[in-house]
């Protein structure tokens, strides 16, 4: 999970004609928005498959609410169900046998459906919802939005010490820092929800095919098609799947068939091209994504090293069952820490016209920011250049710590 939060009052950059380096099209003073995880870096790959991913829906098709009345999720399109199973089988990142698939409008809606489904109507108090900090910044908003009497946000799982029922959301790889994680609370009466939005080969080594009780995925992070708003849950307990479906039925009466069919087509295209490593056509989607992110992470680490102002997480080498290689993670976000003396890292970047998301929103320290690595190439290049300019300005000003604290680096 890792959708977008609206940033008001900021002029967005115009869409590029391609995903290559078009820096000359950007105004020198343009604001670079790396706050949002908008996966536009994948445009270059999908342009090559423009016609293979095109499909037509005729005027008389998909009129009914229903897709398969016999399925616990009766509005799930059979083609989407087939392509989800095909893709997980090809990648080897999650089991699907014995699971019900529930489709949602992105994984954010699915999390709301899960919270509704796993709570008891007879409980006297709202169940606690926790996640280990730094946690995805929108979990709290999702939980608190409607002020439900069924559940409530209880914060950092590391600090949860109540002898009460709870739901722990385990994000792995984690958003914002890309770390592989497991449950923290590990107490009787707990329910685990695994948000696996980034457990795909372009972001992290695939080490096993996971089989947790509830697993959430989303097309936006798998293939980059965030605008289609399709997510899916793999659910072991059929009764939980039915209750999740009831939530969708009442809130939106299902999920757009047009979006489902589009994503079904795209997922199947990806599945059919899995493990075509090194092909002249560059067929393997995950190989493309990993190649772009590997290059970007190398550039970022080199830039950070030269500034001596920031820190980045280090990721262990692991064997990836998908590629067969020993590799490390190249997450969709960089969790950048500011060195001592810089109390507000988000403000520092904003003063250089780079929008990031500050650590406080993740239940963490304001000395950290999350930076998107999956935007367009021209935005990323400008970001790297501005990192270098920060050091130059600090060296010019002399008193870097004081300048950083006061936000006088613009």
ABEGO torsion letter per residue (X at the ends): XGBBBBBBGBBBBBBBABABBAAAABBAABBBBAABBBBAAAAAAAAAAAAAABBBBBAABGABABABAABABAABBAAAAAAAAAAAAAAGABBABGBBBBBBBEAAAAAAAAAAAABBAABABBBBBBBBOBBBAAAAAAAAAAGBAABBBAEBAAABABBBBBBBBBBOBBOAAGBBBBBAAGBBGBBBBBBAAABBAAABBBABBBABABBBBBAAAAAGBAAAGBBBBBBABAAAAAAAAAAAAAAAGEBBAAAAAAAAAAAAAAAAABGBBGBAAGABAAAAAAAAAAAAAAAAAAAAAAAGABBBBBBBBBBBAAAGBBBBBBBABBBBBBBBGBABAAAAAAAAGBBBBBAAAAGBBAABBBBBAABBAAAAAAAAAAAAAAAAAAAAAGBAAAAAAAGAAX
